Amino acid sequence: MKLKVFNTLWREKQEFKPINEKQVWIYTCGPTVYGKPHIGNLRAYLFASTLRNTIEHILGLPVKHVVNITDVGHLTDDGDDGEDKLEKASKQEKKTAWDIAKEYENIFYDYLKKLNIKFDVHPKATEHIQEQIDLVKKLEEKGYTYIIENDGVYMDTSKVKDYWKLLPKGHIDGLLACARVQNDKKRNKTDFALWKFSPKDEKRQMEWDSPWWKGFPGWHIECSAMSCKHLWETFDIHTWWIDHVPVHHTDEIAQSESAFWHKWVNYWMHNEFLNLKNWKMSKSLGNVITLDDIIEKGFDPLVFKYFIFTAHYRSIQDFSWEDLKASEKAYDKLKKNLDGLKDRFGIDEIKLEDIKRIYENKEIWWELIDYLLDDVDTVKLIAGINKYVKNWDGLVDEIGMDKAKKLLALIKYIDDKVLKLDLFKEKEENKIEIPKEIEELAKKRWEAKKERNWELADKLRDELLEKGWKILDKKEGYEIEKEV
């Protein structure tokens, strides 16, 4: 079996060939923990996780997957100017930067758990300061850096061969436009900070001594340092959003390959945006939706995961509550149908060697495996599963009961090992919890109705509707239902 992936570096699908088949190394840019990740961020982790699961449970190759925690050094302009996002959040929330980082780091882990996502290592930038200093020193020794007084240590991009190579031809202007900092002291517009100096008249919460001046690492340097520490100086795959191509990932390549003098990453894989009505979702724009918002609307987080899988990771995807509601219906229907098939036929267990045999023999359902091997195409995979399940009785007549049962076992294997949508788990395990606040409002409304306080009852009904819930009155009580 061969996995084909779209490599941004070459702008084409390529056969994935690992450096070492004993363990595949993947690095995914992690969250900047100054706020909750929004659902656009989560799309990137859902893709990275599904890619990892495909390599591990379809190809059968062990994986080490690193997702860092950016808890210092990411400035508000995403470049080299502005205030550190942790320091800014600290002032706004009146907590220490360290407490802010810990709070949102834990929320990130909670989101991953709710979406059945698991990575292997989560290194923190603040715990790898020496590694970052050492990398800057190596660049300095090789003549790639210069110092701007009262500012920081900068990378001289004019000395980097093929600095633009991650960008498609004709997109260099886009990179220049993204070099946001108008700093007259920079030698080149695209130069970027490797180490930022603390203001001489100000004590930062997060700052460290260095050979140059006390300060903190630049945003880009941390990924190079931590991937080298936890993977190697060259590794297999680097993933994240497409918007990191023109600045963050271009600068990561520049500093890494200048320091190591060899190729840093073999395959660059980028997912597209998840937008709101054709507008980019961004914390800086203030138009974000979080997983908590989805849960408060009464949706199972795995319904959101199913929704994400209905668009290819390299396609722009638009989010709306109506589309999520449609995905919920599709998810529930598929789950109900699979429950029925499980009850009728039982589930046989298959293993990795069975997966390889099914694929190599091109058995009638081998295409489900092929969809994953073709650049992780969850769209065709979900459609294929639905097609087989919808026409199950006809399929049994066509291929026989034994083969149909094996197909059902394959679908379960793909769900358990790769998609992790819990399609075969008992319904009550995926039951949506009604938020306590909603239950209390519904109870107050019921009490108001019993007391014939119609004005208060109507007011509470409207408040529930505003929060995305409606009340269905029954003879002896009421039911709470989601309203989109």
C-alpha positions as CSV (number, residue, x, y, z in Angstrom):
1,M,0.0,0.0,0.0
2,K,1.2,3.5,-0.8
3,L,0.0,6.8,0.7
4,K,-0.1,9.8,-1.6
5,V,0.0,13.3,0.0
6,F,-0.1,16.8,-1.4
7,N,3.3,18.3,-0.7
8,T,3.0,22.1,-0.6
9,L,6.7,22.4,-1.3
10,W,6.3,20.8,-4.7
11,R,2.6,21.7,-5.2
12,E,1.7,18.2,-6.2
13,K,0.7,14.8,-4.9
14,Q,3.6,12.6,-4.0
15,E,4.1,9.1,-2.7
16,F,4.9,9.3,1.0
17,K,8.3,7.7,1.7
18,P,9.3,7.9,5.4
19,I,12.8,8.6,6.4
20,N,12.7,5.6,8.7
21,E,9.9,3.0,8.6
22,K,10.6,2.1,12.3
23,Q,8.9,5.5,13.2
24,V,7.3,8.3,11.2
25,W,7.9,11.8,12.5
26,I,5.2,14.5,12.3
27,Y,5.2,18.0,13.6
28,T,2.1,20.1,13.8
29,C,2.1,23.8,14.9
30,G,0.3,23.9,18.3
31,P,-1.9,26.6,19.9
32,T,-0.9,29.9,21.2
33,V,-2.5,29.6,24.6
34,Y,-3.8,33.1,25.3
35,G,-7.4,32.1,24.5
36,K,-9.6,29.2,23.5
37,P,-8.8,27.5,20.2
38,H,-11.6,28.3,17.7
39,I,-13.1,25.7,15.4
40,G,-10.9,26.8,12.5
41,N,-7.9,25.8,14.6
42,L,-9.5,22.5,15.5
43,R,-9.9,21.7,11.8
44,A,-6.1,21.7,11.5
45,Y,-5.8,19.2,14.4
46,L,-8.6,17.0,13.1
47,F,-6.7,16.7,9.8
48,A,-3.3,16.1,11.4
49,S,-4.8,13.5,13.7
50,T,-6.5,11.7,10.7
51,L,-3.3,11.8,8.7
52,R,-1.4,10.3,11.7
53,N,-4.1,7.6,12.2
54,T,-3.9,6.7,8.5
55,I,-0.2,6.2,8.6
56,E,-0.3,4.2,11.8
57,H,-3.4,2.1,11.3
58,I,-3.6,1.7,7.5
59,L,0.1,1.8,6.5
60,G,1.0,0.1,9.7
61,L,3.9,2.5,10.5
62,P,4.5,3.7,14.1
63,V,4.3,7.4,14.5
64,K,5.7,10.0,16.8
65,H,3.6,13.2,16.5
66,V,4.7,16.4,18.2
67,V,2.3,19.3,18.7
68,N,3.9,22.2,20.5
69,I,2.4,24.7,23.0
70,T,3.2,28.3,22.2
71,D,3.2,30.0,25.6
72,V,5.6,32.9,24.8
73,G,6.9,34.8,21.9
74,H,3.9,35.1,19.6
75,L,3.3,38.8,19.2
76,T,0.0,40.5,18.4
77,D,0.9,41.3,14.8
78,D,2.0,37.6,14.1
79,G,5.4,39.1,13.2
80,D,8.0,40.9,15.2
81,D,6.1,43.9,16.6
82,G,3.3,44.5,19.0
83,E,2.7,43.0,22.5
84,D,3.2,39.4,23.4
85,K,-0.2,37.7,23.3
86,L,0.3,36.1,26.7
87,E,1.3,39.4,28.3
88,K,-1.7,41.1,26.7
89,A,-4.2,38.5,27.9
90,S,-2.6,38.7,31.3
91,K,-3.5,42.4,31.6
92,Q,-7.0,41.9,30.2
93,E,-7.9,39.0,32.5
94,K,-5.9,40.2,35.5
95,K,-4.1,36.9,35.9
96,T,-0.4,36.1,35.5
97,A,0.8,35.1,32.0
98,W,1.7,31.7,33.4
99,D,-1.8,31.2,34.7
100,I,-3.3,32.3,31.4
101,A,-1.1,29.8,29.6
102,K,-1.9,26.9,31.9
103,E,-5.7,27.6,31.7
104,Y,-5.9,27.6,28.0
105,E,-3.5,24.8,27.6
106,N,-5.8,22.6,29.7
107,I,-8.8,23.8,27.6
108,F,-6.9,22.7,24.4
109,Y,-6.3,19.3,25.9
110,D,-10.0,19.1,26.9
111,Y,-11.1,19.9,23.3
112,L,-8.7,17.2,21.9
113,K,-10.3,14.7,24.3
114,K,-13.8,15.6,23.3
115,L,-12.9,15.1,19.6
116,N,-11.1,11.8,20.2
117,I,-7.7,13.3,19.2
118,K,-4.5,12.2,20.7
119,F,-0.9,13.3,20.0
120,D,2.3,12.1,21.5
121,V,4.3,15.0,22.8
122,H,3.3,18.6,23.7
123,P,6.5,20.6,24.3
124,K,6.2,24.1,25.7
125,A,8.2,27.0,24.3
126,T,8.9,28.2,27.9
127,E,10.5,24.8,28.7
128,H,12.9,24.9,25.7
129,I,14.4,28.3,26.1
130,Q,18.0,27.0,26.1
131,E,17.4,25.0,22.9
132,Q,16.1,28.1,21.2
133,I,19.1,30.2,22.4
134,D,21.5,27.5,21.2
135,L,19.9,27.5,17.7
136,V,20.1,31.3,17.5
137,K,23.8,31.1,18.5
138,K,24.4,28.5,15.8
139,L,22.9,30.9,13.2
140,E,25.0,33.7,14.6
141,E,28.2,31.6,14.3
142,K,27.3,30.9,10.6
143,G,26.8,34.6,9.9
144,Y,23.1,34.7,9.3
145,T,22.2,37.2,12.1
146,Y,22.5,40.8,13.0
147,I,21.4,42.9,16.0
148,I,19.0,45.8,16.1
149,E,19.7,47.9,19.2
150,N,16.9,47.8,21.8
151,D,15.0,45.4,19.6
152,G,16.5,42.0,19.1
153,V,18.5,39.5,17.1
154,Y,17.3,39.2,13.5
155,M,17.7,36.7,10.7
156,D,19.2,38.1,7.5
157,T,17.0,36.5,4.9
158,S,19.0,37.9,2.0
159,K,21.6,35.3,2.9
160,V,19.2,32.4,2.6
161,K,19.2,30.5,-0.7
162,D,15.7,29.7,-2.0
163,Y,14.1,31.7,0.7
164,W,10.8,31.8,-1.3
165,K,10.7,28.1,-2.2
166,L,7.5,27.2,-0.2
167,L,5.5,29.8,-2.1
168,P,4.1,29.1,-5.6
169,K,5.6,31.3,-8.3
170,G,3.9,34.7,-8.5
171,H,3.1,34.7,-4.8
172,I,6.3,36.5,-3.6
173,D,4.3,39.8,-3.4
174,G,2.1,38.1,-1.0
175,L,5.0,37.2,1.2
176,L,6.2,40.8,1.1
177,A,2.8,42.0,2.0
178,C,2.8,39.6,5.0
179,A,6.1,40.9,6.2
180,R,4.0,43.3,8.4
181,V,6.6,45.1,10.4
182,Q,7.7,48.5,9.0
183,N,11.0,48.7,10.7
184,D,13.5,51.0,9.1
185,K,16.4,49.3,10.9
186,K,15.7,45.9,9.3
187,R,18.1,45.2,6.4
188,N,15.4,43.5,4.4
189,K,11.6,43.6,4.7
190,T,11.4,39.9,5.2
191,D,14.0,39.7,8.0
192,F,12.5,38.4,11.3
193,A,13.3,38.3,14.9
194,L,15.0,35.3,16.4
195,W,15.3,36.7,19.9
196,K,13.5,39.8,21.2
197,F,15.0,42.1,23.8
198,S,13.0,43.1,26.9
199,P,12.5,46.9,27.3
200,K,15.2,48.3,29.5
201,D,12.7,50.2,31.5
202,E,10.2,47.4,31.9
203,K,10.1,44.0,33.6
204,R,8.3,41.3,31.6
205,Q,6.6,38.4,33.3
206,M,8.3,36.0,30.8
207,E,11.9,36.8,30.1
208,W,15.2,35.0,30.2
209,D,18.9,35.9,30.2
210,S,20.7,35.4,26.9
211,P,24.1,36.1,25.4
212,W,22.7,39.2,23.8
213,W,20.3,40.7,26.3
214,K,17.5,39.4,28.5
215,G,14.4,38.8,26.6
216,F,12.3,36.1,24.9
217,P,12.4,33.9,21.8
218,G,10.8,34.9,18.5
219,W,7.7,33.0,17.4
220,H,9.4,31.1,14.6
221,I,12.5,29.8,16.4
222,E,10.5,27.7,18.8
223,C,9.2,25.2,16.2
224,S,12.7,24.6,14.8
225,A,14.2,24.1,18.2
226,M,11.5,21.8,19.6
227,S,11.1,19.7,16.5
228,C,14.9,19.1,16.5
229,K,14.8,18.2,20.2
230,H,11.8,15.8,20.0
231,L,12.2,14.5,16.4
232,W,15.4,15.2,14.5
233,E,17.1,17.8,12.4
234,T,15.2,16.3,9.4
235,F,11.7,14.8,9.8
236,D,8.9,13.5,7.6
237,I,5.8,15.8,7.8
238,H,5.0,19.3,9.0
239,T,1.3,20.4,9.0
240,W,-0.9,23.4,9.8
241,W,-3.1,26.0,8.2
242,I,-2.4,27.4,4.7
243,D,-1.9,30.9,6.1
244,H,1.4,29.8,7.7
245,V,3.0,29.3,4.3
246,P,4.0,32.9,3.5
247,V,5.5,33.8,6.9
248,H,5.8,31.3,9.7
249,H,6.7,28.2,7.7
250,T,8.8,30.1,5.2
251,D,10.8,31.5,8.2
252,E,11.0,28.2,9.9
253,I,12.6,26.6,6.8
254,A,15.0,29.6,6.4
255,Q,16.4,29.4,10.0
256,S,16.4,25.6,10.2
257,E,18.1,24.8,6.9
258,S,20.6,27.7,7.5
259,A,21.5,26.2,10.9
260,F,21.6,22.6,9.8
261,W,22.8,23.0,6.2
262,H,20.5,20.3,5.0
263,K,16.8,19.7,4.2
264,W,14.5,20.2,7.3
265,V,11.1,18.7,6.3
266,N,10.3,16.3,3.5
267,Y,6.5,16.9,3.2
268,W,4.6,20.1,4.0
269,M,0.9,19.6,4.3
270,H,-1.5,22.5,4.8
271,N,-5.2,22.6,5.4
272,E,-7.5,25.4,4.1
273,F,-9.6,27.8,6.2
274,L,-12.9,27.1,7.9
275,N,-14.8,30.3,7.2
276,L,-18.0,32.0,8.5
277,K,-20.0,33.0,5.4
278,N,-16.9,33.4,3.3
279,W,-15.1,35.4,6.0
280,K,-11.9,34.1,7.6
281,M,-12.4,33.0,11.2
282,S,-9.8,34.7,13.4
283,K,-9.3,35.6,17.0
284,S,-8.0,39.0,16.0
285,L,-11.1,39.7,14.0
286,G,-13.3,38.7,16.9
287,N,-15.5,36.4,14.8
288,V,-14.7,33.0,16.3
289,I,-16.8,30.0,17.4
290,T,-15.3,27.6,19.9
291,L,-16.1,24.0,20.7
292,D,-17.8,25.2,23.9
293,D,-20.2,27.3,21.7
294,I,-21.0,24.1,19.7
295,I,-21.6,22.1,22.9
296,E,-23.8,24.9,24.4
297,K,-25.9,24.7,21.3
298,G,-26.5,21.1,22.2
299,F,-24.3,19.4,19.5
300,D,-22.1,16.5,20.2
301,P,-18.5,17.5,19.4
302,L,-18.3,14.4,17.2
303,V,-21.0,15.9,15.0
304,F,-18.7,18.8,14.4
305,K,-15.9,16.3,13.6
306,Y,-18.3,14.6,11.1
307,F,-19.0,18.0,9.5
308,I,-15.3,18.7,9.1
309,F,-14.9,15.3,7.4
310,T,-17.5,16.3,4.7
311,A,-15.0,18.7,3.1
312,H,-11.5,17.8,1.9
313,Y,-8.8,19.3,4.1
314,R,-7.4,21.3,1.1
315,S,-10.8,22.9,0.3
316,I,-12.1,26.0,1.9
317,Q,-15.0,25.0,4.1
318,D,-17.9,27.3,5.2
319,F,-19.5,26.9,8.6
320,S,-23.1,27.6,9.5
321,W,-25.3,26.3,12.2
322,E,-27.7,25.1,9.5
323,D,-24.9,23.0,8.0
324,L,-24.0,21.6,11.4
325,K,-27.6,20.6,12.0
326,A,-27.6,18.8,8.6
327,S,-24.4,17.0,9.6
328,E,-26.1,16.0,12.9
329,K,-29.0,14.4,11.1
330,A,-26.6,12.6,8.7
331,Y,-24.4,11.5,11.6
332,D,-27.3,10.2,13.7
333,K,-28.8,8.4,10.7
334,L,-25.5,6.7,9.9
335,K,-25.0,5.7,13.5
336,K,-28.6,4.4,13.8
337,N,-28.2,2.3,10.6
338,L,-24.9,0.9,11.8
339,D,-26.4,0.0,15.2
340,G,-29.1,-1.8,13.4
341,L,-26.6,-3.8,11.2
342,K,-24.5,-4.6,14.3
343,D,-27.6,-6.0,16.0
344,R,-28.6,-8.0,12.9
345,F,-25.3,-9.4,11.9
346,G,-22.9,-8.9,14.8
347,I,-19.3,-7.5,14.3
348,D,-16.3,-9.6,13.3
349,E,-12.9,-8.3,14.3
350,I,-10.3,-7.5,11.7
351,K,-6.7,-6.6,12.1
352,L,-4.0,-4.6,10.1
353,E,-3.0,-7.7,8.1
354,D,-6.6,-8.0,7.0
355,I,-6.6,-4.4,5.8
356,K,-3.5,-5.0,3.7
357,R,-5.1,-8.2,2.2
358,I,-8.3,-6.4,1.4
359,Y,-6.5,-3.7,-0.4
360,E,-4.0,-5.9,-2.2
361,N,-6.8,-8.3,-3.4
362,K,-9.0,-5.3,-4.5
363,E,-12.0,-6.7,-2.7
364,I,-15.2,-4.9,-3.5
365,W,-14.8,-2.5,-0.6
366,W,-11.1,-1.8,-1.0
367,E,-11.9,1.7,-2.2
368,L,-12.7,2.8,1.4
369,I,-9.0,2.2,2.2
370,D,-7.9,3.8,-1.1
371,Y,-9.8,7.0,-0.2
372,L,-7.6,7.4,2.9
373,L,-4.5,6.6,1.0
374,D,-5.3,9.2,-1.6
375,D,-4.4,12.4,0.3
376,V,-6.7,11.5,3.3
377,D,-9.9,12.0,1.3
378,T,-12.5,11.8,4.1
379,V,-15.2,13.2,1.8
380,K,-15.2,10.2,-0.5
381,L,-14.7,7.9,2.5
382,I,-17.8,9.2,4.3
383,A,-19.8,9.1,1.1
384,G,-18.6,5.5,0.4
385,I,-19.6,4.3,3.9
386,N,-23.0,5.9,3.6
387,K,-23.5,4.4,0.1
388,Y,-22.8,0.9,1.4
389,V,-24.9,1.2,4.5
390,K,-27.8,2.7,2.7
391,N,-28.0,-0.1,0.2
392,W,-27.0,-2.9,2.6
393,D,-29.7,-5.4,1.8
394,G,-29.0,-5.1,-1.9
395,L,-25.3,-5.5,-1.2
396,V,-25.9,-8.7,0.8
397,D,-27.8,-10.1,-2.2
398,E,-24.9,-9.1,-4.5
399,I,-21.9,-10.3,-2.5
400,G,-23.3,-12.6,0.1
401,M,-23.6,-12.4,3.9
402,D,-20.0,-13.4,4.7
403,K,-18.5,-10.6,2.6
404,A,-21.0,-8.1,3.8
405,K,-20.1,-8.9,7.4
406,K,-16.4,-8.4,6.6
407,L,-17.3,-5.0,5.1
408,L,-19.1,-4.1,8.3
409,A,-16.0,-5.1,10.2
410,L,-13.9,-2.9,7.9
411,I,-16.1,0.1,8.5
412,K,-15.8,-0.4,12.2
413,Y,-12.0,-0.7,12.0
414,I,-11.8,2.5,10.0
415,D,-14.0,4.3,12.5
416,D,-12.2,2.9,15.6
417,K,-8.7,3.4,14.3
418,V,-8.8,6.4,11.9
419,L,-11.9,8.5,12.0
420,K,-12.7,8.0,15.7
421,L,-16.3,9.1,15.3
422,D,-17.7,6.5,17.7
423,L,-20.1,5.3,15.1
424,F,-20.5,1.9,16.8
425,K,-20.7,3.0,20.4
426,E,-23.9,2.8,22.3
427,K,-26.2,5.8,21.8
428,E,-26.2,6.7,25.4
429,E,-22.4,7.1,25.4
430,N,-22.8,9.9,22.9
431,K,-25.8,11.5,24.5
432,I,-25.7,15.3,24.4
433,E,-25.6,16.8,27.9
434,I,-27.9,19.8,28.4
435,P,-26.0,22.6,30.1
436,K,-26.9,23.1,33.7
437,E,-27.8,26.8,33.0
438,I,-30.4,25.7,30.4
439,E,-31.9,23.1,32.7
440,E,-32.3,25.7,35.4
441,L,-34.0,28.2,33.1
442,A,-36.3,25.5,31.8
443,K,-37.2,24.5,35.3
444,K,-37.9,28.1,36.3
445,R,-40.2,28.5,33.2
446,W,-42.1,25.4,34.2
447,E,-42.6,26.7,37.7
448,A,-43.8,30.1,36.3
449,K,-46.3,28.3,34.1
450,K,-47.6,26.3,37.0
451,E,-48.1,29.5,38.9
452,R,-49.8,31.1,35.8
453,N,-47.1,33.7,35.6
454,W,-47.3,33.8,31.8
455,E,-45.2,37.0,31.4
456,L,-42.3,35.4,33.2
457,A,-42.8,32.1,31.4
458,D,-42.7,33.8,28.0
459,K,-39.6,35.9,29.0
460,L,-37.7,32.7,30.0
461,R,-38.9,30.9,26.8
462,D,-37.4,33.8,24.8
463,E,-34.2,33.7,26.8
464,L,-33.8,30.0,26.1
465,L,-34.4,30.5,22.4
466,E,-31.7,33.2,22.3
467,K,-29.3,30.6,23.8
468,G,-30.3,28.1,21.1
469,W,-32.8,25.9,23.0
470,K,-36.6,25.5,22.8
471,I,-39.1,24.0,25.2
472,L,-41.6,21.4,24.1
473,D,-44.5,21.4,26.6
474,K,-46.0,18.0,27.4
475,K,-49.0,17.1,29.5
476,E,-47.0,16.2,32.6
477,G,-43.8,18.2,31.9
478,Y,-41.6,19.4,29.2
479,E,-38.7,18.4,26.9
480,I,-35.6,20.5,26.0
481,E,-34.6,20.5,22.4
482,K,-31.8,22.2,20.4
483,E,-32.9,25.1,18.1
484,V,-30.5,26.2,15.4
